[in-house]
């Protein structure tokens, strides 16, 4: 047939043991695919795999049966709930979309818009800047139920 190759076309100087058969065989050494991809693999088995770049797996290709049962679950935080014992170091990353954040103690800077309530504690604020509602000569006071309002210092002095 056209574009076919027969044994008579192959020189006798070729040693077949230097070539990998089309089916089966064992490759000794590295396989360099250049810029080409390795595709349509049903099963890939390896020991001591080192991968660089991007390794893509089909959706849902890792199942529970593939995860060893020797993992101690108590060493990991569940995706929902759980208690962290120890620090979480975010480095230079931010904690975002936290919803309600509860802490027994907090030390650090809160930046951005902070809304909500502080229950059962106190806040030590230095260099407080009021974003709105503040006027010169007024102080922030509270009634007995914790509602804050701006009060003219003149009225405070006259009540003394």
Secondary structure, DSSP 4 states (H G I P E B T S, - for coil): -TT---GGGS-TT--GGGS--SSS----S----TT------S----SS----S-----TT-S-GGGS-TTS-GGGS--SSS----S----TT----S--S---S---S---S---S---S-----SS---SSS--TTEEEEE-TTS-EEEEEHHHHHHH-
